[in-house]
Amino acid sequence: MELAQVRLLVSDFPVCYRFYAEVLGLKAQSGATHGPYEKFSPATGSAGIALQDRSMMAGILGELGDEASGHRSLVVLRVDDLDTYCEQIAERGAVLLHGPAPMTDRMRVAHLKDPEGNLVELQEWLLLRT
């Protein structure tokens, strides 16, 4: 078994597409800016994040049409230099809710939300430093 991706169901696909592509700087697989589906990948690693239009899935299952409420997901991205990355994404419109700050003696984190309210955690692993 292999984890292929984490998929987020979103209501405003174009706004979320812009956030993951332009603000966070992830690479879009196909360029489908209006959906109903797109996969994003970081420059390294094999994990991916995908967006899917919530109404499309509601049509398939008939039960997910309502707007999401509360914290329903947490997307975690590892970066090499948390401070620099946070400065870069803030310049592109991201609003940090917390950090950069230590989470443990082995990790520093920052938190923000995407346009649909999904939490995004940025991690810098301190043990990888030489």
Disulfide bonds with the S-S distance in Angstrom:
none
